[in-house]
Amino acid sequence: MFDKVLIANRGEIAIRVVRACKELDIDTVAIHSKTDEKALFTKYADEAVSLNSDILAQSYLDIDKIMDIAVDKGVDAIHPGYGFLSENPVLGQRCDENGITLIGPRENAIKAMGDKITSKQLMIKKGVPTVPGDKEGINDVEVAKKRAKEIGFPVIIKSSAGGGGIGMRVVYEEDELARAIESTQNLAKATFGDGTVYIEKYIERPRHIEFQVLADGHGNTIHVCDRECSIQRRHQKLIEEAPSPIMTEELRERMGESAIKAAKSVDYNSAGTVEFMYSNGEYYFLEMNTRIQVEHPITEAITGIDLVKEQIRVASGEKLQYNQDDVHVNGHAIECRINAENPLNEFTPNPGKILGYRSPGGIGVRIDSGVYSGYTIPSIYDSMIAKLIVHGNNRDEAIARMARALNEYIVVGVKTTIPFHKALMKNENFKQANLHTAFIEENSRDLLTEVERVVKEEEERISKLHATFLPNKKIAAISMGVNTYMQQIKQEQENRK
C-alpha cells in the first residue's frame, strides 16, 4: 500500500480522497491555487502546497509543476479526482517517468475511451449495442449531409474528443447541418485541441443510465450496479439516483455484462463508468468515463462498497476485494448537486461569498462539500457547493428524505439550485419516475412556478426554523441576503412580463 498520495484536484473531491486515504493510513498532499489557499480541502490534507497561480494552465492543469511537487514531497501516487487532469494520458506518462503510480487507468484505456469514434469501433467489435451513426470522423459538410440522410433526421453532431456534452448540436433539417458542424468543430478545437466531429442518430427522450465498473490488474472486472442520470440541462447532470427506477434483474444482467465488456476491451484497471442511452426497451453505448464520477456516492450508498478505497487498493497492485456475487442493491439513493446557480435564469452561475451556511443531517443523509460560512465561491471554477446524498429503503422514502434534507439546508449570500431540487421532489412526473433527458425542458413551466413559490417562502422558513441555531448577527446577515435575493427574483419576474 502507498505511504503518501498527492491529490491533483480541489474542492469536495479532494476531501473525499483525503478521507479514503486516512482510513487506509496514507499521508496526503494537497495542491492549491492562490484562490484556494483558504479552501477547506487544504486543511484536511496532511500537507498543502501552493501552485502560486490562478491561471488553470499554470495551476491545476500544469503537469510539470504538479510533478515537481510530487517528486519533492516524495509521494508514491497521484490521485487526479475527476475533471482537470483525470482523463489526460500525459499525466500517466509523467508519473511512469518519475516512478510514481497514477491512481487511475492506464494510458491506453484513457486514449481509447477518450476518443468517441475509437471507443465506438471497439464496442461494435465486442458486440456492445451502439447508436446508429458514423464509425469515423467527418470534416466535409457534403459528406456529412450524405451520411445524415442515410442515418435519418434528427441527428446529433458530437466532438470525437472530450465529453460532458460540450459542443453537441441536434439537427432536425439538412439546412441546419453546415452551421451545426462548424459550431461543434470550433468549440471542440478550442476546448480539446481536436476539431474532429461525427454524426449519430438522435434518440429523442432517452433515459441516461450508467454502470459503475471496478477492475484490477489481475484480470478481475465487475460492475457495481446502475445509476439513472436523466435529469440534465445542456447535457450536464443535475440529479442522479441508484438504482435506475426501470431496472430489472434481467436488464441489469445484460447491461452490466456490456459494461464489463467495454472495460475489458481496453484492459481497464481502475474505477470507471460506462454510460448508456436507453429507449423503448433498447440500450446503446454512449461513452466510458475513465475516472471516478461525481455521482459515485449513490452507488456506495446502495452497495456499501467504498469506490475510492477500492480504486486506491487496485492502483497499489492489490486484487479487488469483491467479486460479482458480492454486489447487491440495498434500498435507493438520490444525489442532488447543490450548485451556486440561479435556477430562475437558466442556471446561470452565481459565485460569491456565503453569508450563512447550515447543512442538513439525520439518518440516511450524507454531505460531500468543501465550503463553509464566510467562504467565497470563486468565479473561475465549477460552481458546485455540495453533493447532497440520501439513502432510503425504497425510492419513495429516498424522495421524502431528500425533500426533508433540502428543507433543512441553508445557503445564503449566493443563489443556489436548492429551490429547483425542492420543486423537483414535488413534481409528479419525477415521483412517478417518468424520466428522460429532456425532462427539465418538458416540465419547465411547472418547475419554474414551484421554484418561484419556494424562493418566496425562504425568508420565513429561515427565521422560523433556524433562528435558535444561528447567532443574531448571522440571522441578520441571512435575512439581508434573502431580501436581496427576493428583490432580484421580483425584478426578474417583472422583466419576463
C-alpha positions in Angstrom: 0.0 0.0 0.0 1.1 3.6 -0.6 2.7 5.8 2.1 1.9 9.2 0.6 -0.6 10.3 -2.1 -0.8 13.7 -3.8 -4.3 14.9 -4.8 -4.3 16.8 -8.1 -7.7 18.3 -7.6 -9.7 20.7 -5.4 -13.0 21.1 -3.5 -15.2 18.2 -2.3 -13.5 15.5 -4.4 -10.1 16.4 -2.8 -11.7 16.0 0.6 -13.3 12.7 -0.4 -9.9 11.3 -1.5 -8.2 12.6 1.7 -10.8 10.8 3.8 -10.3 7.5 2.0 -6.5 7.8 2.4 -6.8 8.5 6.1 -8.8 5.3 6.6 -6.1 3.4 4.7 -3.4 5.1 6.9 -1.9 7.0 3.9 -0.5 10.6 4.2 -1.8 13.1 1.8 -0.5 16.2 0.0 -3.0 18.8 -1.4 -2.1 21.3 -4.1 -3.9 24.5 -4.5 -4.1 27.7 -6.5 -3.8 31.2 -4.9 -7.6 31.5 -4.8 -7.9 28.1 -3.0 -5.4 29.0 -0.3 -8.1 29.1 2.4 -10.3 26.3 0.9 -11.4 23.6 3.2 -9.6 20.8 1.4 -6.2 22.3 2.1 -6.9 21.9 5.8 -8.0 18.3 5.6 -4.7 17.1 3.9 -1.6 16.4 5.9 0.3 18.9 3.8 -0.7 21.7 1.4 1.4 23.2 -1.3 0.6 26.3 -3.3 0.7 26.3 -7.1 1.3 30.1 -7.0 -1.2 30.9 -9.8 -4.9 31.2 -10.5 -4.5 30.5 -14.2 -5.6 27.0 -14.9 -2.7 26.3 -17.3 -0.3 27.3 -14.6 -2.1 25.6 -11.7 -4.4 22.6 -11.7 -3.5 21.8 -15.4 0.2 22.3 -15.0 1.6 18.8 -15.1 5.2 19.9 -14.9 4.6 21.9 -11.7 2.5 19.1 -10.2 5.1 16.5 -10.9 7.9 18.7 -9.4 5.8 19.0 -6.2 5.1 15.2 -6.2 8.8 14.4 -6.6 9.8 17.0 -3.9 7.3 15.6 -1.4 8.3 12.0 -2.1 4.8 10.8 -2.9 4.1 7.2 -4.1 1.0 8.0 -6.1 -1.2 10.8 -7.5 -5.0 10.8 -7.4 -6.4 13.1 -10.1 -10.1 13.0 -8.9 -12.4 14.0 -11.7 -12.2 16.8 -14.2 -8.9 18.7 -14.7 -6.2 16.0 -15.5 -8.2 12.9 -14.7 -8.5 11.9 -18.3 -5.3 13.3 -19.6 -3.0 10.4 -20.7 0.1 12.7 -20.3 -0.2 12.7 -16.6 0.2 8.9 -16.5 3.2 9.1 -18.8 4.9 11.6 -16.5 4.0 9.5 -13.4 5.7 6.5 -15.1 8.8 8.6 -15.9 9.1 9.6 -12.2 8.4 6.2 -10.6 5.0 7.4 -9.3 1.8 5.5 -9.6 -1.3 7.1 -11.1 -4.4 6.2 -9.3 -6.4 5.6 -12.4 -6.4 3.6 -15.6 -3.5 3.0 -17.9 -2.7 5.4 -20.8 -4.1 3.2 -23.5 -7.5 3.0 -21.8 -7.8 6.7 -21.4 -6.8 7.3 -25.0 -9.1 4.6 -26.4 -12.2 5.7 -24.4 -11.3 9.4 -24.7 -11.9 9.3 -28.5 -15.6 8.7 -29.1 -15.0 7.2 -32.6 -12.4 4.8 -31.4 -14.5 3.7 -28.4 -17.5 3.2 -30.7 -15.5 1.0 -33.0 -14.3 -1.1 -30.0 -17.8 -1.6 -28.8 -19.0 -2.8 -32.2 -16.2 -5.3 -32.2 -17.2 -6.6 -28.8 -20.9 -6.8 -29.6 -22.0 -3.9 -27.3 -25.0 -2.1 -28.8 -24.2 1.3 -30.2 -26.2 4.2 -31.6 -26.6 4.1 -35.4 -24.2 6.5 -36.9 -20.6 7.1 -38.1 -17.7 4.9 -37.3 -15.2 7.5 -38.5 -14.9 11.3 -38.1 -16.3 13.8 -40.6 -14.8 17.1 -41.6 -16.5 17.6 -45.0 -20.0 19.1 -45.0 -21.2 17.4 -48.2 -20.1 14.0 -46.8 -21.9 14.9 -43.6 -25.1 15.7 -45.5 -25.0 12.4 -47.3 -24.4 10.5 -44.0 -27.2 12.4 -42.2 -29.7 11.4 -44.9 -28.6 7.8 -44.6 -29.0 7.8 -40.8 -32.2 9.8 -40.9 -33.0 13.1 -39.2 -32.9 14.2 -36.5 -29.1 13.6 -36.0 -26.7 14.8 -33.4 -23.2 16.3 -34.1 -20.6 15.4 -31.5 -17.0 16.1 -30.8 -14.8 13.0 -31.1 -12.6 14.2 -28.2 -13.6 15.3 -24.8 -17.1 14.9 -23.2 -19.5 16.5 -20.9 -21.9 17.3 -23.7 -19.6 20.1 -24.8 -20.4 21.3 -28.4 -23.2 18.8 -29.0 -25.7 20.0 -31.6 -29.0 18.4 -32.6 -30.0 18.9 -36.2 -33.6 18.3 -37.4 -33.2 19.5 -41.0 -30.5 19.5 -43.7 -30.1 23.2 -44.0 -29.1 23.4 -40.3 -26.3 20.9 -40.7 -23.4 23.0 -42.0 -23.8 25.6 -39.2 -24.0 22.9 -36.6 -20.9 21.1 -37.8 -18.9 24.4 -37.9 -20.0 25.3 -34.4 -19.1 21.9 -32.9 -15.8 21.8 -34.7 -14.8 25.3 -33.5 -15.8 24.6 -29.9 -14.1 21.2 -29.9 -10.9 22.6 -31.3 -10.8 25.4 -28.7 -11.7 23.1 -25.8 -10.0 19.8 -26.6 -7.5 20.8 -29.4 -9.2 18.4 -31.8 -12.0 19.6 -34.2 -13.0 16.1 -35.4 -16.7 15.5 -35.3 -19.1 12.6 -36.0 -22.8 12.1 -36.6 -25.2 9.8 -34.8 -28.9 9.2 -34.9 -30.5 11.5 -32.3 -32.6 9.4 -30.0 -35.3 11.7 -28.6 -36.3 11.5 -24.9 -33.9 8.6 -23.9 -33.0 7.7 -20.4 -29.4 8.1 -19.4 -28.3 5.0 -17.5 -24.7 4.3 -16.4 -22.9 1.4 -14.8 -20.1 1.7 -12.3 -17.2 -0.7 -13.0 -14.2 -1.8 -11.0 -11.2 -3.7 -12.4 -7.9 -4.7 -11.1 -4.5 -5.7 -12.6 -5.2 -9.4 -12.1 -7.9 -9.8 -14.7 -10.9 -9.2 -12.4 -13.7 -6.9 -13.6 -17.1 -6.4 -12.0 -19.9 -3.9 -12.3 -21.2 -2.2 -9.2 -24.8 -1.7 -10.3 -26.5 1.1 -12.2 -27.4 4.8 -11.8 -30.1 6.9 -13.5 -28.7 10.3 -14.6 -31.6 11.5 -16.9 -32.3 14.8 -15.1 -30.0 17.1 -17.1 -29.8 20.6 -18.5 -27.5 21.3 -21.5 -26.2 17.7 -21.2 -25.0 18.4 -17.7 -26.4 16.2 -14.9 -28.3 17.8 -12.0 -29.5 14.9 -10.1 -28.7 11.2 -10.1 -30.3 8.1 -8.4 -29.4 4.5 -7.9 -30.6 2.1 -9.0 -32.5 3.2 -12.1 -36.2 3.1 -11.4 -36.8 1.0 -14.5 -34.1 -1.6 -13.8 -35.0 -5.3 -13.7 -32.6 -8.1 -12.7 -32.6 -9.3 -16.3 -31.9 -5.9 -17.8 -29.2 -5.2 -15.1 -27.5 -8.5 -16.1 -27.5 -7.6 -19.8 -26.4 -4.0 -19.4 -23.9 -4.9 -16.7 -22.3 -7.6 -19.0 -22.0 -4.9 -21.7 -20.3 -2.6 -19.3 -17.8 -5.3 -18.3 -17.1 -6.0 -22.0 -16.5 -2.3 -22.5 -14.0 -2.2 -19.7 -12.2 -5.3 -20.7 -11.9 -4.1 -24.3 -9.3 -1.6 -23.1 -7.8 -3.7 -20.3 -9.2 -1.4 -17.7 -7.8 -1.4 -14.2 -9.5 1.2 -12.0 -12.9 2.6 -11.2 -14.8 3.8 -14.2 -18.3 4.4 -15.6 -19.9 3.0 -18.8 -22.7 5.2 -19.9 -25.7 4.1 -22.0 -28.8 5.6 -23.5 -32.0 3.6 -23.0 -35.1 4.0 -25.1 -38.1 1.7 -25.9 -36.5 -1.4 -24.4 -33.2 -1.0 -26.1 -29.9 0.4 -24.8 -26.9 1.9 -26.6 -23.3 2.5 -25.5 -22.7 6.3 -25.1 -19.2 6.6 -23.7 -16.9 5.5 -20.9 -15.6 7.9 -18.3 -12.2 6.7 -17.2 -12.3 8.2 -13.7 -14.3 8.3 -10.6 -17.6 10.1 -11.2 -19.3 13.0 -9.3 -22.2 10.7 -8.6 -20.2 7.8 -7.2 -21.7 8.3 -3.6 -25.1 6.9 -4.5 -23.5 3.7 -5.7 -21.6 3.5 -2.4 -24.9 4.1 -0.5 -26.8 1.1 -2.1 -23.9 -1.3 -2.2 -21.7 -0.4 0.8 -18.6 -0.5 -1.4 -16.1 2.3 -0.9 -15.2 3.0 -4.5 -12.3 5.4 -3.8 -10.7 3.0 -1.4 -11.0 0.2 -4.0 -9.6 2.5 -6.6 -6.5 3.1 -4.4 -6.1 -0.5 -3.5 -6.2 -1.6 -7.1 -3.7 1.1 -8.1 -1.3 -0.3 -5.4 -1.4 -3.7 -7.0 -4.0 -5.4 -4.8 -6.8 -7.6 -6.1 -10.4 -6.4 -5.9 -11.9 -7.2 -2.5 -15.3 -8.1 -4.2 -16.5 -10.4 -6.9 -19.7 -10.0 -8.8 -21.7 -12.2 -6.4 -20.8 -9.8 -3.6 -22.6 -6.9 -5.2 -26.2 -6.4 -4.1 -28.6 -3.5 -4.2 -29.8 -2.3 -0.8 -32.5 0.4 -1.0 -32.5 3.5 -3.1 -30.2 6.6 -3.1 -30.5 10.1 -4.6 -27.9 12.8 -5.2 -28.6 16.4 -5.7 -25.8 18.7 -7.0 -26.1 21.8 -5.0 -24.6 24.5 -7.2 -24.2 28.3 -6.9 -26.5 28.8 -9.8 -29.8 30.7 -10.4 -32.5 28.2 -11.5 -34.7 31.0 -12.5 -32.2 32.3 -15.0 -31.3 29.1 -16.9 -28.9 28.0 -14.1 -26.5 31.0 -14.6 -23.5 30.6 -12.2 -23.8 32.9 -9.1 -20.4 32.9 -7.4 -19.8 35.0 -4.3 -19.5 34.9 -0.5 -21.6 32.6 1.6 -23.1 34.7 4.3 -24.7 31.8 6.2 -24.4 28.1 5.9 -26.1 25.1 7.7 -26.1 21.6 6.2 -28.7 19.0 6.8 -28.2 15.8 8.8 -30.0 12.8 10.2 -30.4 9.2 9.2 -29.5 8.4 5.6 -28.1 11.8 4.8 -24.5 12.4 3.5 -22.9 15.7 2.5 -19.8 15.9 0.3 -18.8 19.6 0.4 -15.8 21.9 0.6 -17.5 25.1 1.7 -18.3 26.9 4.9 -19.9 30.1 6.2 -17.7 33.0 5.0 -16.2 31.1 2.2 -16.2 32.8 -1.2 -17.2 30.6 -4.2 -14.7 31.5 -6.9 -15.9 32.5 -10.4 -13.0 30.7 -12.1 -14.0 27.2 -11.1 -17.0 24.9 -11.1 -20.0 26.3 -9.2 -20.6 23.2 -7.0 -21.3 23.9 -3.3 -22.0 20.3 -2.3 -23.3 17.0 -3.2 -26.3 16.1 -1.1 -26.9 12.3 -0.9 -29.7 10.5 0.8 -30.4 6.8 1.2 -33.7 5.1 1.9 -35.3 1.7 2.0 -37.0 2.4 -1.3 -37.4 5.3 -3.8 -40.4 6.8 -2.1 -38.5 7.0 1.2 -35.5 8.4 -0.6 -37.5 11.2 -2.2 -39.2 12.1 1.1 -35.8 12.1 2.9 -34.3 14.3 0.2 -37.2 16.8 0.5 -36.7 16.9 4.2 -32.9 17.4 3.9 -33.3 20.1 1.3 -35.7 21.9 3.7 -33.0 21.9 6.4 -30.3 23.2 4.0 -29.4 26.9 4.4 -27.0 28.6 2.0 -27.3 32.4 1.9 -25.4 35.0 0.0 -25.5 33.2 -3.3 -28.3 31.8 -5.3 -28.4 28.0 -5.4 -30.1 25.1 -7.0 -31.8 24.1 -3.7 -35.2 25.6 -4.7 -35.0 23.7 -8.0 -34.3 20.4 -6.2 -37.2 21.1 -3.8 -39.5 21.7 -6.7 -38.3 18.5 -8.4 -39.0 16.4 -5.3 -42.7 17.5 -5.5 -43.1 17.0 -9.3 -45.5 14.2 -10.1 -43.6 13.1 -13.2 -40.5 12.8 -11.2 -42.2 10.9 -8.4 -43.7 8.5 -11.0 -40.2 8.1 -12.5 -41.2 9.3 -15.9 -37.7 10.3 -16.6 -35.7 11.2 -19.8 -33.0 13.7 -20.8 -35.5 16.3 -21.9 -37.3 16.2 -18.6 -36.5 19.7 -17.4 -37.5 21.3 -20.7 -40.8 19.4 -20.8 -41.6 20.2 -17.2 -40.1 23.7 -17.1 -43.4 25.6 -16.6 -44.5 23.5 -13.5 -40.9 23.5 -12.1 -40.5 27.3 -12.6 -43.8 28.0 -10.8 -42.8 25.8 -7.9 -39.3 27.3 -7.7 -40.7 30.8 -7.5 -43.0 29.7 -4.7 -40.2 28.1 -2.8 -38.0 31.2 -3.1 -40.8 33.4 -1.7 -41.1 31.2 1.4 -37.3 31.3 2.1 -37.2 34.3 4.4 -40.0 33.0 6.7 -38.6 29.4 6.6 -35.2 30.6 7.8 -36.5 32.8 10.6 -38.9 30.2 11.9 -36.9 27.0 11.6 -33.3 28.2 12.2 -33.4 31.2 14.5 -32.5 29.2 17.5 -29.4 27.7 15.8 -27.8 30.8 14.5 -26.4 33.9 16.2 -28.4 37.1 15.9 -25.8 38.8 13.7 -25.8 35.8 11.3 -29.6 35.8 11.2 -29.5 39.5 10.2 -27.0 38.7 7.5 -29.1 35.8 6.3 -32.2 37.9 6.3 -30.4 40.7 4.4 -29.2 38.1 1.9 -32.7 36.6 1.4 -34.2 40.1 1.0 -31.7 40.9 -1.7 -32.4 37.5 -3.4 -36.2 38.2 -3.2 -35.7 41.7 -4.8 -33.7 40.1 -7.6 -36.4 37.5 -8.2 -39.1 40.1 -8.3 -37.1 42.1 -10.8 -36.6 39.0 -13.0 -40.4 38.4 -12.9 -41.0 41.9 -14.0 -38.5 41.6 -16.8 -40.2 38.5 -18.1 -43.6 40.3 -18.1 
